[in-house]
Amino acid sequence: MKTTVLLTAVATVAFACGGLGAAAVGAVDEPPGDTIVEVTGDAANGFEIQHYDGTAEFPPTDSEAAAECAEYDTRVARVRCRTQVRTWYRDLADLKQALDWAHAG
């Protein structure tokens, strides 16, 4: 009995969310302007991040970012900075690959 009630509740919630999700998707004509639509370049030569509204960002190359990290006073701050830079560029490369894959299909 409890399983039937639980399954009915889950089905009702899924149906309601699905209906709301379809209505919400249909109501949105364009993505927000800051939506990333393309990433070009690489960490060594620099990335370009293009947004839906036509704006672009150009993060520093990995060597420029490493030089900035070297300017921190403490060792912990330098290591934290280098870790953040490596993570940021790894994520940008993953995002570039995902966008290329999405645009190809």
LUMVO-679334 format. One line per 5 residues: their letters; for each residue x, y, z of N, C-alpha, C. Coordinates in nm, 2 decimals, padded with zeros to 4 digits, always signed. Atoms other than C-alpha are relative to their C-alpha. Example, Ala and Ser with C-alpha at 12.3 -4.5 7.8 and 13.67 -1.06 7.14 Angstrom:
2
AS	+00.09,-00.12,+00.00,+01.23,-00.45,+00.78,+00.09,+00.12,+00.00 | -00.09,-00.11,+00.00,+01.37,-00.11,+00.71,-00.08,+00.11,+00.08
This chain:
105
MKTTV	+00.08,-00.12,+00.00,+00.00,+00.00,+00.00,+00.09,+00.13,+00.00 | -00.09,-00.12,+00.00,+00.28,+00.25,+00.09,+00.07,+00.01,-00.13 | -00.07,-00.01,+00.13,+00.46,+00.16,-00.23,-00.08,+00.06,-00.11 | +00.09,-00.06,+00.10,+00.16,+00.24,-00.44,-00.03,+00.14,+00.02 | +00.02,-00.14,-00.03,+00.10,+00.57,-00.27,+00.13,+00.08,-00.04
LLTAV	-00.13,-00.07,+00.04,+00.47,+00.66,-00.31,+00.02,+00.01,-00.15 | -00.01,+00.00,+00.15,+00.47,+00.56,-00.68,-00.10,+00.10,-00.06 | +00.10,-00.09,+00.05,+00.15,+00.76,-00.73,+00.05,+00.15,+00.02 | -00.05,-00.14,-00.03,+00.31,+01.07,-00.56,+00.11,+00.03,-00.09 | -00.12,-00.03,+00.08,+00.63,+01.04,-00.76,-00.05,+00.03,-00.15
ATVAF	+00.06,-00.02,+00.14,+00.43,+01.01,-01.09,-00.07,+00.13,-00.01 | +00.07,-00.13,+00.00,+00.22,+01.31,-01.00,+00.10,+00.11,+00.00 | -00.11,-00.10,+00.00,+00.53,+01.52,-00.92,+00.07,+00.01,-00.13 | -00.07,+00.00,+00.13,+00.70,+01.41,-01.24,-00.08,+00.06,-00.11 | +00.09,-00.06,+00.10,+00.40,+01.49,-01.45,-00.01,+00.15,+00.01
ACGGL	+00.01,-00.14,-00.02,+00.36,+01.83,-01.29,+00.13,+00.07,-00.04 | -00.13,-00.06,+00.03,+00.73,+01.91,-01.32,+00.02,+00.00,-00.15 | -00.02,+00.01,+00.14,+00.74,+01.79,-01.68,-00.09,+00.10,-00.07 | +00.09,-00.10,+00.06,+00.44,+02.01,-01.77,+00.05,+00.14,+00.02 | -00.05,-00.13,-00.03,+00.59,+02.31,-01.60,+00.13,+00.02,-00.08
GAAAV	-00.13,-00.01,+00.07,+00.93,+02.24,-01.76,-00.03,+00.03,-00.15 | +00.03,-00.02,+00.14,+00.78,+02.23,-02.11,-00.06,+00.14,-00.02 | +00.05,-00.13,+00.01,+00.59,+02.55,-02.05,+00.11,+00.11,+00.02 | -00.11,-00.09,-00.02,+00.90,+02.72,-01.91,+00.09,+00.01,-00.12 | -00.09,+00.00,+00.11,+01.11,+02.61,-02.20,-00.06,+00.07,-00.12
GAVDE	+00.07,-00.07,+00.11,+00.85,+02.73,-02.45,-00.01,+00.15,+00.01 | +00.01,-00.14,-00.02,+00.83,+03.07,-02.29,+00.13,+00.08,-00.02 | -00.13,-00.06,+00.01,+01.20,+03.14,-02.32,+00.04,+00.00,-00.15 | -00.03,-00.02,+00.14,+01.29,+03.28,-02.66,+00.15,+00.00,-00.02 | -00.15,-00.01,+00.01,+01.66,+03.35,-02.61,+00.07,-00.02,+00.13
PPGDT	-00.07,+00.02,-00.13,+01.92,+03.26,-02.35,+00.05,+00.13,+00.05 | -00.05,-00.13,-00.06,+02.06,+03.52,-02.11,+00.13,+00.04,-00.08 | -00.11,-00.05,+00.07,+02.32,+03.74,-02.27,+00.14,-00.05,+00.04 | -00.13,+00.04,-00.05,+02.61,+03.61,-02.06,+00.02,-00.15,-00.02 | -00.01,+00.14,+00.03,+02.55,+03.25,-02.19,+00.12,-00.02,-00.09
IVEVT	-00.12,+00.03,+00.08,+02.88,+03.11,-02.33,-00.04,-00.08,-00.12 | +00.03,+00.07,+00.12,+02.84,+03.01,-02.69,+00.12,-00.06,-00.07 | -00.11,+00.06,+00.07,+03.19,+02.94,-02.80,+00.13,+00.03,+00.08 | -00.13,-00.01,-00.07,+03.54,+02.89,-02.65,+00.10,-00.04,-00.11 | -00.11,+00.03,+00.10,+03.85,+02.91,-02.88,+00.13,+00.02,+00.07
GDAAN	-00.14,-00.02,-00.06,+04.22,+02.89,-02.81,+00.04,-00.11,+00.09 | -00.05,+00.10,-00.10,+04.41,+02.70,-02.55,+00.08,+00.07,+00.11 | -00.06,-00.06,-00.12,+04.59,+02.76,-02.22,+00.13,+00.07,-00.03 | -00.13,-00.05,+00.03,+04.93,+02.82,-02.37,-00.01,+00.13,-00.08 | +00.01,-00.12,+00.09,+04.82,+03.08,-02.63,-00.11,+00.09,+00.04
GFEIQ	+00.11,-00.09,-00.05,+04.51,+03.22,-02.45,-00.13,-00.05,-00.06 | +00.14,+00.04,+00.03,+04.14,+03.14,-02.46,-00.07,+00.13,-00.04 | +00.10,-00.11,+00.03,+03.86,+03.36,-02.61,-00.13,-00.07,+00.04 | +00.13,+00.05,-00.05,+03.52,+03.31,-02.44,-00.10,+00.10,-00.06 | +00.10,-00.08,+00.07,+03.24,+03.44,-02.66,-00.14,-00.02,+00.07
HYDGT	+00.14,+00.00,-00.06,+02.89,+03.52,-02.51,-00.11,+00.02,-00.10 | +00.11,-00.01,+00.08,+02.55,+03.51,-02.66,-00.03,+00.15,-00.04 | +00.03,-00.14,+00.03,+02.52,+03.89,-02.64,+00.11,+00.07,-00.08 | -00.11,-00.05,+00.08,+02.84,+03.94,-02.85,+00.12,+00.04,+00.07 | -00.11,-00.03,-00.07,+03.07,+04.02,-02.57,+00.10,-00.11,+00.01
AEFPP	-00.10,+00.11,+00.00,+03.40,+03.83,-02.53,+00.09,+00.03,+00.12 | -00.10,-00.01,-00.11,+03.65,+03.76,-02.25,+00.13,-00.06,-00.05 | -00.13,+00.05,+00.03,+04.02,+03.70,-02.29,+00.08,-00.03,+00.12 | -00.08,+00.03,-00.12,+04.17,+03.53,-01.98,+00.15,+00.00,-00.04 | -00.14,+00.00,+00.03,+04.54,+03.56,-01.95,+00.05,-00.15,-00.03
TDSEA	-00.06,+00.13,+00.04,+04.76,+03.27,-02.09,+00.04,-00.06,+00.13 | -00.04,+00.07,-00.12,+04.87,+03.01,-01.84,+00.14,+00.05,+00.05 | -00.12,-00.05,-00.04,+05.22,+03.16,-01.83,-00.02,+00.14,+00.07 | +00.03,-00.13,-00.06,+05.08,+03.51,-01.75,-00.06,-00.02,+00.14 | +00.06,+00.03,-00.13,+04.86,+03.36,-01.48,+00.10,-00.05,+00.10
AAECA	-00.10,+00.05,-00.09,+05.15,+03.17,-01.33,+00.09,+00.11,+00.05 | -00.08,-00.11,-00.04,+05.35,+03.49,-01.32,-00.07,+00.08,+00.10 | +00.08,-00.07,-00.09,+05.07,+03.66,-01.14,+00.00,-00.07,+00.14 | +00.01,+00.09,-00.12,+05.05,+03.37,-00.89,+00.13,+00.02,+00.08 | -00.14,-00.01,-00.06,+05.43,+03.41,-00.82,+00.01,+00.13,+00.09
EYDTR	-00.01,-00.13,-00.08,+05.36,+03.76,-00.68,-00.06,+00.00,+00.13 | +00.05,+00.01,-00.13,+05.17,+03.64,-00.38,+00.10,-00.02,+00.10 | -00.10,+00.00,-00.11,+05.35,+03.67,-00.05,+00.02,-00.13,+00.06 | -00.02,+00.12,-00.07,+05.29,+03.34,+00.11,+00.00,-00.12,-00.09 | -00.01,+00.12,+00.09,+05.36,+02.99,-00.03,-00.14,-00.06,-00.01
VARVR	+00.14,+00.05,+00.00,+05.00,+02.88,+00.06,-00.08,+00.08,-00.11 | +00.07,-00.08,+00.09,+04.86,+03.17,-00.14,+00.04,-00.03,-00.15 | -00.05,+00.03,+00.13,+05.09,+03.09,-00.44,-00.06,-00.13,-00.05 | +00.05,+00.13,+00.04,+04.98,+02.72,-00.44,-00.15,+00.01,-00.03 | +00.15,-00.01,+00.03,+04.61,+02.81,-00.41,-00.02,+00.07,-00.13
CRTQV	+00.01,-00.07,+00.13,+04.65,+03.05,-00.70,+00.03,-00.09,-00.12 | -00.03,+00.09,+00.11,+04.82,+02.80,-00.92,-00.10,-00.11,-00.02 | +00.11,+00.11,+00.01,+04.56,+02.53,-00.84,-00.12,+00.06,-00.06 | +00.12,-00.06,+00.07,+04.28,+02.77,-00.93,+00.02,+00.02,-00.15 | -00.03,-00.02,+00.15,+04.45,+02.86,-01.26,-00.01,-00.13,-00.07
RTWYR	+00.01,+00.13,+00.07,+04.50,+02.49,-01.35,-00.14,-00.05,-00.01 | +00.14,+00.05,+00.00,+04.14,+02.41,-01.26,-00.08,+00.08,-00.10 | +00.07,-00.08,+00.10,+04.01,+02.71,-01.46,+00.03,-00.03,-00.14 | -00.04,+00.04,+00.14,+04.21,+02.62,-01.77,-00.05,-00.14,-00.04 | +00.05,+00.14,+00.02,+04.11,+02.25,-01.74,-00.14,+00.01,-00.03
DLADL	+00.14,-00.01,+00.02,+03.75,+02.35,-01.72,-00.03,+00.07,-00.13 | +00.02,-00.07,+00.12,+03.78,+02.59,-02.01,+00.02,-00.10,-00.12 | -00.03,+00.10,+00.11,+03.93,+02.31,-02.23,-00.12,-00.10,+00.00 | +00.12,+00.09,+00.00,+03.64,+02.08,-02.12,-00.12,+00.07,-00.06 | +00.12,-00.08,+00.05,+03.38,+02.35,-02.20,+00.02,+00.02,-00.15
KQALD	-00.02,-00.02,+00.14,+03.54,+02.41,-02.54,-00.03,-00.13,-00.07 | +00.03,+00.13,+00.06,+03.52,+02.04,-02.62,-00.15,-00.03,+00.00 | +00.14,+00.02,-00.01,+03.16,+02.02,-02.50,-00.08,+00.08,-00.10 | +00.06,-00.09,+00.10,+03.06,+02.32,-02.71,+00.02,-00.04,-00.14 | -00.03,+00.05,+00.14,+03.24,+02.18,-03.02,-00.09,-00.12,-00.03
WAHAG	+00.08,+00.12,+00.02,+03.05,+01.85,-02.97,-00.15,+00.04,-00.02 | +00.14,-00.04,+00.01,+02.72,+02.03,-02.92,-00.03,+00.07,-00.13 | +00.02,-00.07,+00.13,+02.76,+02.25,-03.23,+00.01,-00.10,-00.12 | -00.02,+00.09,+00.11,+02.86,+01.95,-03.44,-00.13,-00.08,-00.02 | +00.11,+00.09,+00.01,+02.54,+01.76,-03.37,-00.12,+00.07,-00.03
